[in-house]
Amino acid sequence: MRGVRLDHDRTQTGRRFCLARHPIDDDRGALGSARRLTRRRALLGGVGVGLSGGAFSRLRAGAFQQDGPTRPSGPTSPAGTPRPDGRLIAGAPSEPDSLHPWLASTVAAFDLLDGVMDGLLRYTAEGRLRPALAEGFSISEDGLTYTFALRQGVRFHNGEPFSGEDFVAAWELSQDRAFAALSTLGWQKVASVDLPDETTLVVTTSEPYAPFLSTVATTYLCPRAAMAEGIDAFRDVFAVAPIGTGPFRVAEWEPGVGIELVRWDGYWGEPALLDAIAYRVLPDDDALLAALAAGEIDVAGGAGAIPPSRVDEAATVSDVTVFRHGTMNWQHIDLKQMAFLRETPVRQALDFATPRERIIADLLAGRAIPAFADQSPESWAYRETLRPRPYNPERAMSLLDAAGLLPGDDGVRTRDGKRFEIDLWGVEGDERAREMVEMIAAAWNAIGVSTLPRFAPPAALWGPLGYQFSDRMTGCLFTWTNANDPDDLYYWHSSQIPTSPTASGGNLPAFFYPYAFQEEIDALTSEAASTLDFAVRQAIYGEIQALLLEEVPVIFLYWEEAFPATRSNVGGFWPSAWTPLLWNAAEWYLTDPGAPATPMATPEG
């Protein structure tokens, strides 16, 4: 139930953690390996695949100089002895929209939840599944039945014992439309759940579903008693104080100020080395840089990572190391299927008229990867032979002319008396989003498409009265964070078109009208999710990317790269494309101030 919709870069991101060909890891040795199993929308949210060919070591467009940020290859290991009961401060210019593990939709939310909650399985920084509430699993030969060996002696933060009944309660709630979880992908494939004994959980699916371990087995689990209190109580209480089984528990949330996490001494794993982690909410990027420079925060990562345009500035701060790694985040413009936007040549024209290279160069200091579809360059599903359309306003105007959209006396293109007018939305208060929206609007206006920049806070943008449910042609700039598995049913499949403005589903651009290529994308995404053969899955996702490049259901802008930073006395910090900020927070520690940093990392490039 981990879906995510997200707005611009850090305000809202969501992740769903999914699997594809991931071995399951344990720091004490492999427990076995997942079969070759053969992911999208969000905030936030939410997400897994196996690394192919060393994702961290490949050169990308816009690579930095050799003395730039370093690529992590392991946890930081500063000199000195870990301080007992240290309190680490992380900072970010964003605040979680909620801490409910099944309703939250921002990167900030999942950054924190990964230190508070557990699923049956979790991910490592190398994109591998590892044990959590399940110590291991097996899969039947037909790919329908998953048998999990449940960890014993686990207790939730409220003292309740964990059992397979908690998974059953989650499954039952996933079927309750009144609760309206952000995403139930994977859960709707569950045909039955059996608990033959207290140590075993047997889940049988209705059909083969390759991302099952990533979408279902990594879902954060809550105590069944909390759900028994009723949907409203469960929704309200867990939004501010979730009860999990992780190494930290939520002690306090002061809106606009920060969230305090304290060590959970009843944790089933090795006890956390830190006594507490304070998540400090900062007003903007300037405040983030100032707090880092003043030594007021120890970590700037996840939703609080350094913006690409400020990396050089952060690199000058003494006693601070800036890292660089790929992400699952793609910046794009949703195009509502309405009026002219339903026509493929029109969407292609807007793509040709979008200056993505200039956006990357001027607003991101060249620190991003141009995008053509929805699979990350970090993913095994990424089709490296495809390229985005170049900026070509002449080609854009030619396509519009051919579509019968001709300039009127005022320069605005019209057809059959209807003007080509688009509202282009962005997140209010996000300066980078404003700059991008205005740059794109100017480029579209230049080809005769009347484009009005508009801005609203995230709650209004994606609420039931938001742009997606108006009767106007609209686009909206925001970032989506993929799951680790490439499964993209959530964003494109017709089953994910919401039935109402408050219903679940990620295919919001098709709310009024399905895509003209809806049957084709339905067939491909369904086949990819139900295919267990890795090579076949990879080929299908290549077809999907080619189709998305041709049809342009959204304007794909770029894949983000992340630039987290830490003080030199922070140990155990290991950021990656595959995990939220606190994925291994139990291993974080602080040494005496001033000790030289020895991060396990490789030079950029």
RODO-2510 file (C-alpha; in nm, 4 decimals, decimal comma):
residues 605
     n   res          X          Y          Z
     1     m     0,0000     0,0000     0,0000
     2     r     0,2900     0,2301    -0,0548
     3     g     0,1987     0,4605    -0,3396
     4     v     0,3294     0,8039    -0,3907
     5     r     0,2428     1,1074    -0,5836
     6     l     0,4835     1,3905    -0,5724
     7     d     0,5068     1,7507    -0,6585
     8     h     0,8251     1,9336    -0,7478
     9     d     1,1640     1,8014    -0,6439
    10     r     1,1514     1,7887    -0,2697
    11     t     0,8063     1,9046    -0,1688
    12     q     0,6304     1,5849    -0,2496
    13     t     0,7749     1,2610    -0,3559
    14     g     0,6579     0,9246    -0,2951
    15     r     0,8007     0,5866    -0,3205
    16     r     0,6723     0,2344    -0,3581
    17     f     0,9390    -0,0227    -0,2938
    18     c     0,9259    -0,3032    -0,5439
    19     l     1,1464    -0,5904    -0,6511
    20     a     1,2873    -0,7404    -0,9623
    21     r     1,5683    -0,9900    -0,9566
    22     h     1,6894    -0,8877    -0,6127
    23     p     1,8914    -1,1190    -0,3988
    24     i     1,7916    -1,1029    -0,0347
    25     d     2,0793    -0,9928     0,1830
    26     d     2,1754    -1,0180     0,5420
    27     d     2,4799    -0,8488     0,6946
    28     r     2,5656    -1,1870     0,8455
    29     g     2,5435    -1,3655     0,5086
    30     a     2,2996    -1,4338     0,2303
    31     l     1,9785    -1,6084     0,3320
    32     g     1,9135    -1,7208    -0,0195
    33     s     1,8134    -1,5441    -0,3356
    34     a     1,4877    -1,4275    -0,4807
    35     r     1,3791    -1,5944    -0,8014
    36     r     1,4074    -1,3975    -1,1222
    37     l     1,0924    -1,2094    -1,0734
    38     t     0,9993    -1,0416    -1,3340
    39     r     0,6528    -0,0315    -1,0409
    40     r     0,4923     0,4281    -1,0421
    41     r     0,3131     0,7661    -0,9505
    42     a     0,3680     0,9450    -0,6365
    43     l     0,4605     1,1145    -0,3745
    44     l     0,6609     1,0011    -0,2407
    45     g     0,6852     0,7985    -0,2145
    46     g     0,7749     0,5228    -0,2286
    47     v     1,0091     0,0992    -0,4639
    48     g     1,3256    -0,2264    -0,6237
    49     v     1,5388    -0,3760    -0,8893
    50     g     1,8757    -0,5404    -0,9089
    51     l     2,1675    -0,3229    -1,0026
    52     s     2,2897    -0,4042    -1,3509
    53     g     2,6432    -0,3238    -1,4421
    54     g     2,7304    -0,1076    -1,1423
    55     a     2,4836     0,1785    -1,1571
    56     f     2,6997     0,3982    -0,9368
    57     s     3,0063     0,3721    -1,1576
    58     r     2,8621     0,4602    -1,4983
    59     l     2,9394     0,7957    -1,6513
    60     r     2,6339     1,0090    -1,7201
    61     a     2,5675     1,3171    -1,9259
    62     g     2,6771     1,6251    -1,7394
    63     a     2,9344     1,4423    -1,5289
    64     f     3,1224     1,6483    -1,2747
    65     q     3,4881     1,7228    -1,2443
    66     q     3,7033     1,4699    -1,0630
    67     d     3,7148     1,6894    -0,7522
    68     g     3,3353     1,7112    -0,7314
    69     p     3,0984     1,5231    -0,4980
    70     t     3,1871     1,1619    -0,4226
    71     r     2,9831     0,8529    -0,5055
    72     p     2,9099     0,6392    -0,1970
    73     s     3,0272     0,2804    -0,2102
    74     g     2,9674     0,2085     0,1564
    75     p     2,8826     0,3773     0,4870
    76     t     3,0830     0,6717     0,6131
    77     s     3,3493     0,5700     0,8629
    78     p     3,4942     0,8719     1,0458
    79     a     3,7949     0,8447     1,2699
    80     g     3,7291     0,8263     1,6404
    81     t     3,5062     0,6302     1,8745
    82     p     3,1265     0,6512     1,8421
    83     r     2,9776     0,8705     2,1118
    84     p     2,7247     0,6865     2,3289
    85     d     2,3672     0,8106     2,3142
    86     g     2,4342     1,0800     2,0560
    87     r     2,1576     1,2985     1,9125
    88     l     2,1882     1,3624     1,5391
    89     i     2,0097     1,6516     1,3674
    90     a     1,8911     1,6220     1,0075
    91     g     1,7497     1,9213     0,8246
    92     a     1,5228     1,9660     0,5225
    93     p     1,3201     2,2496     0,3663
    94     s     1,0157     2,0222     0,3576
    95     e     0,7830     1,8597     0,6069
    96     p     0,5977     1,5293     0,5770
    97     d     0,2397     1,5605     0,4579
    98     s     0,1568     1,2764     0,6963
    99     l     0,3350     0,9980     0,8802
   100     h     0,0659     0,7431     0,8054
   101     p     0,2573     0,4694     0,6244
   102     w    -0,0315     0,3926     0,3857
   103     l    -0,1467     0,7501     0,3210
   104     a     0,1719     0,9588     0,3202
   105     s     0,2837     1,0877    -0,0176
   106     t     0,6019     1,2872     0,0306
   107     v     0,9708     1,2038     0,0241
   108     a     1,0087     1,3636     0,3669
   109     a     0,7496     1,1232     0,5083
   110     f     0,9200     0,8091     0,3797
   111     d     1,2620     0,9421     0,4785
   112     l     1,1432     0,9231     0,8405
   113     l     0,9117     0,6232     0,8201
   114     d     1,1969     0,3986     0,7096
   115     g     1,3512     0,4428     1,0539
   116     v     1,0201     0,3812     1,2331
   117     m     0,8370     0,1082     1,0410
   118     d     0,9185    -0,2344     0,8985
   119     g     0,7761    -0,4581     0,6311
   120     l     0,8390    -0,8253     0,5919
   121     l     1,1443    -0,7280     0,3853
   122     r     1,3527    -0,4130     0,3405
   123     y     1,6057    -0,2776     0,0902
   124     t     1,9766    -0,2128     0,1145
   125     a     2,1671     0,0746    -0,0452
   126     e     2,2753    -0,1698    -0,3159
   127     g     1,9185    -0,2448    -0,4193
   128     r     1,8992    -0,5854    -0,2525
   129     l     1,6193    -0,7191    -0,0370
   130     r     1,7093    -0,8047     0,3198
   131     p     1,5197    -0,9659     0,6074
   132     a     1,3025    -0,7588     0,8389
   133     l     0,9839    -0,8970     0,9944
   134     a     1,0394    -1,2052     0,7819
   135     e     1,3675    -1,3877     0,8246
   136     g     1,3371    -1,5529     0,4839
   137     f     1,0916    -1,6709     0,2196
   138     s     1,0332    -1,9209    -0,0558
   139     i     0,8284    -1,9055    -0,3771
   140     s     0,6329    -2,1896    -0,5335
   141     e     0,7283    -2,3185    -0,8764
   142     d     0,4197    -2,1596    -1,0355
   143     g     0,5071    -1,8190    -0,8863
   144     l     0,1732    -1,7920    -0,7032
   145     t     0,2547    -1,8809    -0,3421
   146     y     0,4968    -1,7010    -0,1105
   147     t     0,5867    -1,8594     0,2206
   148     f     0,7490    -1,6303     0,4771
   149     a     0,9314    -1,7373     0,7928
   150     l     0,8195    -1,4783     1,0457
   151     r     1,0647    -1,3308     1,2927
   152     q     0,9747    -1,4171     1,6502
   153     g     0,9847    -1,1975     1,9610
   154     v     0,9137    -0,8731     1,7721
   155     r     0,7089    -0,6046     1,9449
   156     f     0,5566    -0,2813     1,8220
   157     h     0,6430     0,0465     1,9906
   158     n     0,3255     0,0181     2,2006
   159     g     0,4336    -0,3236     2,3313
   160     e     0,2007    -0,5346     2,1159
   161     p     0,3604    -0,8483     1,9736
   162     f     0,3963    -0,8728     1,5956
   163     s     0,2356    -1,1710     1,4241
   164     g     0,1018    -1,2787     1,0867
   165     e    -0,2357    -1,1404     1,1953
   166     d    -0,0958    -0,7901     1,1386
   167     f    -0,0372    -0,8782     0,7745
   168     v    -0,3892    -1,0196     0,7480
   169     a    -0,5324    -0,6958     0,8918
   170     a    -0,3377    -0,4928     0,6367
   171     w    -0,4699    -0,7121     0,3556
   172     e    -0,8284    -0,6719     0,4747
   173     l    -0,7938    -0,2937     0,5042
   174     s    -0,6449    -0,2737     0,1548
   175     q    -0,9793    -0,3963     0,0234
   176     d    -1,1794    -0,1328     0,2120
   177     r    -1,2573     0,1522    -0,0267
   178     a    -1,3579     0,3744     0,2649
   179     f    -0,9961     0,3838     0,3773
   180     a    -0,8644     0,4782     0,0292
   181     a    -0,4981     0,3890     0,0652
   182     l    -0,2818     0,5850    -0,1754
   183     s    -0,1972     0,2659    -0,3620
   184     t    -0,3042    -0,0960    -0,3228
   185     l    -0,1045    -0,2341    -0,6145
   186     g    -0,0012    -0,5893    -0,5414
   187     w    -0,2431    -0,6284    -0,2532
   188     q    -0,5344    -0,6728    -0,4929
   189     k    -0,3491    -0,9739    -0,6350
   190     v    -0,3678    -1,1559    -0,3006
   191     a    -0,6193    -1,4391    -0,3216
   192     s    -0,5649    -1,5880     0,0242
   193     v    -0,3522    -1,5611     0,3355
   194     d    -0,2874    -1,8569     0,5639
   195     l    -0,1181    -1,8803     0,9023
   196     p    -0,0450    -2,2507     0,9518
   197     d     0,1483    -2,1700     1,2695
   198     e     0,2837    -1,8670     1,4506
   199     t     0,6104    -1,8733     1,2596
   200     t     0,4719    -1,9041     0,9067
   201     l     0,2801    -1,6760     0,6714
   202     v     0,1581    -1,8151     0,3392
   203     v     0,0329    -1,5691     0,0759
   204     t    -0,1214    -1,6946    -0,2471
   205     t    -0,1821    -1,4621    -0,5397
   206     s    -0,4536    -1,4913    -0,8023
   207     e    -0,1993    -1,4730    -1,0844
   208     p     0,1764    -1,4399    -1,1231
   209     y     0,2805    -1,0896    -1,0188
   210     a     0,6510    -1,0164    -1,0547
   211     p     0,6709    -0,7074    -0,8271
   212     f     0,4936    -0,8836    -0,5377
   213     l     0,7920    -0,8903    -0,3036
   214     s     0,8536    -0,5212    -0,3670
   215     t     0,5004    -0,3879    -0,3468
   216     v     0,3572    -0,6129    -0,0772
   217     a     0,6440    -0,7670     0,1182
   218     t     0,8061    -0,4272     0,1763
   219     t     0,4831    -0,2524     0,2833
   220     y     0,5185    -0,1088     0,6331
   221     l     0,3048    -0,3107     0,8748
   222     c     0,0959    -0,1660     1,1584
   223     p    -0,0466    -0,3374     1,4680
   224     r    -0,3832    -0,4932     1,3938
   225     a    -0,5298    -0,3504     1,7159
   226     a    -0,4813     0,0018     1,5774
   227     m    -0,6979    -0,0849     1,2781
   228     a    -0,9594    -0,2373     1,5063
   229     e    -1,0153     0,1093     1,6552
   230     g    -1,1894     0,2111     1,3323
   231     i    -1,0778     0,3698     1,0063
   232     d    -1,1065     0,7323     1,1212
   233     a    -0,9115     0,6779     1,4425
   234     f    -0,6477     0,4745     1,2628
   235     r    -0,6130     0,7411     0,9945
   236     d    -0,5878     1,0330     1,2376
   237     v    -0,3612     0,8803     1,5019
   238     f    -0,1079     0,7275     1,2647
   239     a    -0,0881     1,0493     1,0602
   240     v     0,1087     1,2088     1,3454
   241     a     0,2282     0,9180     1,5608
   242     p     0,2691     0,5898     1,3696
   243     i     0,3399     0,2768     1,5707
   244     g     0,5971     0,0531     1,4105
   245     t     0,8634    -0,2025     1,4895
   246     g     1,1658    -0,0016     1,3696
   247     p     1,4722     0,1099     1,5631
   248     f     1,3226     0,4537     1,6354
   249     r     0,9781     0,5705     1,7451
   250     v     0,8094     0,9071     1,6964
   251     a     0,8268     1,1028     2,0219
   252     e     0,6968     1,4417     1,9057
   253     w     0,5930     1,6320     1,5943
   254     e     0,5750     2,0098     1,6228
   255     p     0,4319     2,1265     1,2870
   256     g     0,6566     2,3719     1,1089
   257     v     0,9405     2,3054     1,3533
   258     g     1,0391     1,9423     1,3437
   259     i     0,9956     1,5791     1,4428
   260     e     1,1808     1,4020     1,7220
   261     l     1,2601     1,0324     1,6925
   262     v     1,3966     0,8425     1,9922
   263     r     1,5587     0,5026     2,0119
   264     w     1,3217     0,2090     2,0603
   265     d     1,4949    -0,0105     2,3135
   266     g     1,2671    -0,3018     2,2294
   267     y     1,3867    -0,3159     1,8691
   268     w     1,4219    -0,6691     1,7294
   269     g     1,7586    -0,5955     1,5669
   270     e     2,0808    -0,4541     1,6998
   271     p     1,9930    -0,1487     1,9123
   272     a     2,0365     0,1882     1,7448
   273     l     2,3671     0,3555     1,8246
   274     l     2,2084     0,6997     1,8465
   275     d     1,9809     0,7999     2,1309
   276     a     1,7701     1,0257     1,9070
   277     i     1,7354     1,1773     1,5606
   278     a     1,5857     1,5224     1,5282
   279     y     1,4331     1,6134     1,1919
   280     r     1,4416     1,9922     1,1668
   281     v     1,2049     2,1644     0,9230
   282     l     1,3743     2,4587     0,7522
   283     p     1,2018     2,7340     0,5527
   284     d     1,4046     2,7095     0,2314
   285     d     1,7312     2,6095     0,0648
   286     d     1,9069     2,9207     0,1944
   287     a     1,8240     2,8159     0,5501
   288     l     1,9437     2,4623     0,4762
   289     l     2,2829     2,5840     0,3552
   290     a     2,3111     2,8276     0,6456
   291     a     2,2305     2,5581     0,9023
   292     l     2,4873     2,3240     0,7469
   293     a     2,7539     2,5944     0,7449
   294     a     2,6785     2,6907     1,1062
   295     g     2,7002     2,3327     1,2268
   296     e     2,3343     2,3367     1,3328
   297     i     2,2534     2,0189     1,1391
   298     d     2,4578     1,7043     1,0885
   299     v     2,2887     1,5582     0,7801
   300     a     2,1211     1,7041     0,4715
   301     g     1,9846     1,4103     0,2751
   302     g     1,6712     1,2599     0,1268
   303     a     1,4179     1,5405     0,0895
   304     g     1,6812     1,7701     0,2386
   305     a     1,9620     1,6907    -0,0050
   306     i     2,1551     1,9856    -0,1479
   307     p     1,9858     2,1341    -0,4587
   308     p     2,1958     2,0802    -0,7742
   309     s     2,2457     2,4533    -0,8217
   310     r     2,3875     2,4874    -0,4658
   311     v     2,6318     2,1959    -0,4693
   312     d     2,9381     2,4107    -0,5350
   313     e     2,8411     2,6369    -0,2470
   314     a     2,7899     2,3423    -0,0096
   315     a     3,1251     2,1963    -0,1138
   316     t     3,3012     2,5002     0,0308
   317     v     3,1636     2,4408     0,3805
   318     s     3,4409     2,3145     0,6038
   319     d     3,3983     1,9839     0,7839
   320     v     3,1255     1,8756     0,5386
   321     t     3,1290     1,6065     0,2682
   322     v     2,8891     1,6267    -0,0271
   323     f     2,7954     1,3017    -0,2012
   324     r     2,6376     1,2286    -0,5372
   325     h     2,4175     0,9373    -0,6431
   326     g     2,1445     0,8544    -0,8923
   327     t     1,7788     0,8554    -0,8015
   328     m     1,4431     0,7134    -0,9039
   329     n     1,3022     1,0682    -0,9360
   330     w     1,1818     1,2059    -1,2675
   331     q     1,0706     1,5612    -1,3272
   332     h     0,7885     1,5937    -1,5765
   333     i     0,4747     1,7786    -1,6808
   334     d     0,1474     1,5914    -1,6602
   335     l    -0,0771     1,6613    -1,9572
   336     k    -0,4477     1,6150    -1,8885
   337     q    -0,6274     1,4209    -2,1594
   338     m    -0,8532     1,7072    -2,2599
   339     a    -0,9315     1,8763    -2,5944
   340     f    -0,6165     1,9250    -2,8097
   341     l    -0,3991     1,7456    -2,5559
   342     r    -0,5630     1,4166    -2,6537
   343     e    -0,3831     1,4295    -2,9907
   344     t    -0,0394     1,2683    -3,0195
   345     p     0,1076     1,5220    -3,2696
   346     v     0,0052     1,8055    -3,0373
   347     r     0,1783     1,6474    -2,7403
   348     q     0,4833     1,5799    -2,9568
   349     a     0,4859     1,9480    -3,0561
   350     l     0,4884     2,0543    -2,6915
   351     d     0,7741     1,8123    -2,6310
   352     f     0,9765     1,9649    -2,9160
   353     a     0,8992     2,3119    -2,7725
   354     t     1,0190     2,2277    -2,4201
   355     p     1,3769     2,3475    -2,3508
   356     r     1,4821     2,0625    -2,1199
   357     e     1,8531     2,1004    -2,2007
   358     r     1,8428     2,4701    -2,1091
   359     i     1,6526     2,3903    -1,7883
   360     i     1,9200     2,1406    -1,6891
   361     a     2,2065     2,3740    -1,7821
   362     d     2,0691     2,7009    -1,6431
   363     l     1,8650     2,5923    -1,3401
   364     l     2,0398     2,2702    -1,2341
   365     a     2,4021     2,3535    -1,3156
   366     g     2,4022     2,0614    -1,5597
   367     r     2,3387     1,8149    -1,2756
   368     a     2,0562     1,6037    -1,4167
   369     i     1,9971     1,3443    -1,6905
   370     p     1,7572     1,4293    -1,9780
   371     a     1,4532     1,1988    -1,9693
   372     f     1,2512     1,0384    -2,2475
   373     a     1,0366     0,7930    -2,0475
   374     d     0,9660     0,6615    -1,6993
   375     q     1,2520     0,4197    -1,6208
   376     s     1,5499     0,5472    -1,4273
   377     p     1,9049     0,5202    -1,5667
   378     e     1,9742     0,3364    -1,2388
   379     s     1,7293     0,0611    -1,3337
   380     w     1,7949    -0,2607    -1,5236
   381     a     1,4862    -0,1728    -1,7299
   382     y     1,6335     0,1533    -1,8667
   383     r     1,6595     0,1462    -2,2476
   384     e     1,9867     0,3228    -2,3147
   385     t     1,9412     0,3445    -2,6927
   386     l     1,6474     0,5872    -2,6714
   387     r     1,6929     0,9661    -2,6652
   388     p     1,4587     1,2515    -2,5802
   389     r     1,3354     1,4889    -2,8508
   390     p     1,5686     1,7859    -2,8965
   391     y     1,4451     2,1377    -2,8468
   392     n     1,3143     2,2318    -3,1911
   393     p     1,0441     2,5032    -3,1954
   394     e     1,0336     2,5000    -3,5761
   395     r     0,9439     2,1314    -3,5744
   396     a     0,6867     2,1990    -3,3027
   397     m     0,5166     2,4691    -3,5104
   398     s     0,5167     2,2455    -3,8172
   399     l     0,3350     1,9709    -3,6233
   400     l     0,0758     2,2163    -3,4949
   401     d     0,0234     2,3572    -3,8435
   402     a    -0,0342     2,0053    -3,9759
   403     a    -0,2867     1,9447    -3,6963
   404     g    -0,4873     2,2454    -3,8164
   405     l    -0,3934     2,4575    -3,5162
   406     l    -0,3105     2,7858    -3,6879
   407     p    -0,2120     3,1231    -3,5391
   408     g    -0,4912     3,3762    -3,5043
   409     d    -0,4605     3,7536    -3,5240
   410     d    -0,3198     3,7618    -3,1716
   411     g    -0,0719     3,4803    -3,2434
   412     v    -0,2603     3,2196    -3,0410
   413     r    -0,3305     2,9011    -3,2310
   414     t    -0,6925     2,8081    -3,2865
   415     r    -0,8968     2,5395    -3,4555
   416     d    -1,2712     2,5418    -3,5160
   417     g    -1,2977     2,8556    -3,3087
   418     k    -1,1257     2,7055    -3,0002
   419     r    -0,8064     2,8686    -2,8750
   420     f    -0,5112     2,6583    -2,7653
   421     e    -0,4872     2,7726    -2,4030
   422     i    -0,3163     2,5793    -2,1242
   423     d    -0,2869     2,6442    -1,7522
   424     l     0,0614     2,5296    -1,6501
   425     w     0,0732     2,4592    -1,2764
   426     g     0,3595     2,4379    -1,0309
   427     v     0,4095     2,4181    -0,6553
   428     e     0,3561     2,7467    -0,4770
   429     g     0,6605     2,8656    -0,2846
   430     d     0,9053     2,6460    -0,4768
   431     e     1,1413     2,8889    -0,6480
   432     r     1,2925     2,6309    -0,8800
   433     a     0,9457     2,5134    -0,9860
   434     r     0,8492     2,8734    -1,0585
   435     e     1,1567     2,9253    -1,2752
   436     m     1,0921     2,6060    -1,4704
   437     v     0,7228     2,6750    -1,5215
   438     e     0,7927     3,0276    -1,6431
   439     m     1,0705     2,9102    -1,8776
   440     i     0,8478     2,6415    -2,0286
   441     a     0,5498     2,8763    -2,0525
   442     a     0,7597     3,1309    -2,2415
   443     a     0,8747     2,8622    -2,4864
   444     w     0,5195     2,7371    -2,5456
   445     n     0,3846     3,0891    -2,5864
   446     a     0,6513     3,1466    -2,8505
   447     i     0,4996     2,8739    -3,0714
   448     g     0,1461     3,0109    -3,0324
   449     v     0,0219     2,8043    -2,7375
   450     s    -0,1237     3,0466    -2,4822
   451     t     0,0295     2,9205    -2,1573
   452     l    -0,0597     3,0719    -1,8206
   453     p     0,1756     2,9923    -1,5291
   454     r    -0,0221     2,9149    -1,2151
   455     f     0,0821     2,7986    -0,8691
   456     a    -0,0828     2,6410    -0,5672
   457     p     0,0241     2,4520    -0,2526
   458     p     0,0472     2,0716    -0,2829
   459     a    -0,2731     2,0076    -0,0883
   460     a    -0,4682     2,2221    -0,3329
   461     l    -0,2916     2,0944    -0,6447
   462     w    -0,3689     1,7301    -0,5716
   463     g    -0,6888     1,7723    -0,3766
   464     p    -1,0357     1,6937    -0,5142
   465     l    -1,0637     2,0513    -0,6481
   466     g    -0,7192     2,0460    -0,8080
   467     y    -0,6163     2,1101    -1,1681
   468     q    -0,6604     1,7478    -1,2712
   469     f    -1,0365     1,7665    -1,2202
   470     s    -1,1080     2,0998    -1,3939
   471     d    -1,2542     2,1141    -1,7446
   472     r    -0,9557     2,3055    -1,8852
   473     m    -0,6432     2,1932    -2,0684
   474     t    -0,3794     2,1773    -1,7982
   475     g    -0,0245     2,0682    -1,7326
   476     c     0,1533     2,0422    -1,3997
   477     l     0,5235     2,0281    -1,3184
   478     f     0,6164     1,7784    -1,0516
   479     t     0,8538     1,4972    -0,9643
   480     w     0,7593     1,1329    -0,9433
   481     t     0,9680     0,8840    -0,7483
   482     n     0,9622     0,5350    -0,8930
   483     a     0,9567     0,2130    -0,7076
   484     n     1,2737     0,0091    -0,7346
   485     d     1,0924    -0,2426    -0,9524
   486     p     1,0084    -0,1022    -1,2966
   487     d     0,6397    -0,2008    -1,2673
   488     d     0,4493     0,1030    -1,4029
   489     l     0,0886    -0,0140    -1,3901
   490     y     0,0052     0,2521    -1,1319
   491     y     0,0709     0,5453    -1,3620
   492     w    -0,0463     0,4172    -1,7012
   493     h    -0,2964     0,1322    -1,6691
   494     s    -0,6694     0,1991    -1,7113
   495     s    -0,7414     0,0152    -1,3847
   496     q    -0,5575     0,2991    -1,2112
   497     i    -0,7807     0,5765    -1,3495
   498     p    -0,9566     0,7078    -1,0360
   499     t    -1,3334     0,6676    -1,0366
   500     s    -1,3723     0,9974    -0,8502
   501     p    -1,1497     1,2878    -0,7346
   502     t    -1,1044     1,1170    -0,3978
   503     a    -1,0535     0,7600    -0,5199
   504     s    -0,7267     0,5672    -0,5401
   505     g    -0,5280     0,5358    -0,8611
   506     g    -0,2317     0,6999    -1,0264
   507     n    -0,3491     0,7461    -1,3857
   508     l    -0,4990     1,0890    -1,3194
   509     p    -0,4256     1,2482    -1,6595
   510     a    -0,6746     1,0011    -1,8080
   511     f    -0,9518     1,0841    -1,5583
   512     f    -1,1792     1,2384    -1,8246
   513     y    -1,0612     1,0468    -2,1308
   514     p    -0,8377     0,7389    -2,1547
   515     y    -0,5323     0,7665    -2,3752
   516     a    -0,5801     0,6850    -2,7436
   517     f    -0,3140     0,4172    -2,6903
   518     q    -0,4733     0,2955    -2,3649
   519     e    -0,5318    -0,0611    -2,4827
   520     e    -0,1713    -0,0940    -2,5944
   521     i    -0,0225     0,0421    -2,2724
   522     d    -0,2643    -0,1707    -2,0690
   523     a    -0,1510    -0,4857    -2,2461
   524     l     0,2185    -0,4081    -2,2124
   525     t     0,2126    -0,3040    -1,8469
   526     s    -0,0017    -0,6039    -1,7532
   527     e     0,2244    -0,8444    -1,9365
   528     a     0,5367    -0,6938    -1,7808
   529     a     0,3947    -0,7276    -1,4294
   530     s     0,2826    -1,0868    -1,4767
   531     t     0,5972    -1,2142    -1,6515
   532     l     0,8471    -1,3932    -1,4311
   533     d     1,1252    -1,4224    -1,6899
   534     f     1,3754    -1,1417    -1,6385
   535     a     1,4893    -1,1066    -1,9998
   536     v     1,1327    -1,0981    -2,1259
   537     r     1,0379    -0,8347    -1,8681
   538     q     1,3350    -0,6231    -1,9702
   539     a     1,2307    -0,6378    -2,3356
   540     i     0,8708    -0,5428    -2,2528
   541     y     0,9792    -0,2402    -2,0514
   542     g     1,1917    -0,1388    -2,3476
   543     e     0,8755    -0,1481    -2,5612
   544     i     0,6877     0,0587    -2,3027
   545     q     0,9576     0,3248    -2,2998
   546     a     0,9554     0,3441    -2,6805
   547     l     0,5754     0,3799    -2,6740
   548     l     0,5906     0,6562    -2,4114
   549     l     0,8558     0,8408    -2,6127
   550     e     0,6338     0,8218    -2,9209
   551     e     0,3033     0,9104    -2,7534
   552     v     0,4289     1,1692    -2,4979
   553     p     0,1489     1,1218    -2,2422
   554     v     0,3551     1,3527    -2,0220
   555     i     0,6534     1,5770    -2,0988
   556     f     0,9499     1,3874    -1,9547
   557     l     1,2077     1,6461    -1,8464
   558     y     1,4954     1,4910    -1,6527
   559     w     1,6117     1,2311    -1,4039
   560     e     1,7373     1,3852    -1,0831
   561     e     2,0685     1,3155    -0,9221
   562     a     2,0901     1,3580    -0,5455
   563     f     2,3524     1,5439    -0,3434
   564     p     2,3303     1,4560     0,0258
   565     a     2,5797     1,6036     0,2690
   566     t     2,7063     1,5150     0,6158
   567     r     2,9396     1,6531     0,8742
   568     s     3,2695     1,4692     0,9012
   569     n     3,1837     1,3085     1,2362
   570     v     2,8754     1,1236     1,1087
   571     g     2,9292     0,7499     1,0745
   572     g     2,7176     0,4818     0,9084
   573     f     2,5606     0,7209     0,6564
   574     w     2,5093     0,5479     0,3204
   575     p     2,2744     0,7260     0,0772
   576     s     2,1565     0,5596    -0,2429
   577     a     1,8972     0,5595    -0,5198
   578     w     1,7228     0,2606    -0,3629
   579     t     1,6514     0,3690    -0,0078
   580     p     1,4939     0,6529     0,1947
   581     l     1,7073     0,8609     0,4288
   582     l     1,6765     0,6521     0,7483
   583     w     1,6981     0,3074     0,5903
   584     n     1,9967     0,2131     0,8098
   585     a     1,9577     0,4753     1,0831
   586     a     2,0195     0,2123     1,3519
   587     e     2,3818     0,2069     1,2316
   588     w     2,4334     0,5844     1,2362
   589     y     2,6620     0,7327     1,4987
   590     l     2,8552     1,0471     1,5889
   591     t     3,2196     1,0738     1,6818
   592     d     3,3921     1,3580     1,8618
   593     p     3,3570     1,6864     1,6678
   594     g     3,6486     1,7675     1,4422
   595     a     3,7543     1,4105     1,3680
   596     p     3,8530     1,3816     1,0014
   597     a     3,5989     1,2084     0,7779
   598     t     3,6890     0,8871     0,6006
   599     p     3,3802     0,8161     0,3901
   600     m     3,3883     0,4986     0,1891
   601     a     3,3289     0,6585    -0,1484
   602     t     3,4689     0,6828    -0,4965
   603     p     3,5429     1,0073    -0,6826
   604     e     3,2694     1,1458    -0,8992
   605     g     3,2703     1,0404    -1,2614
***
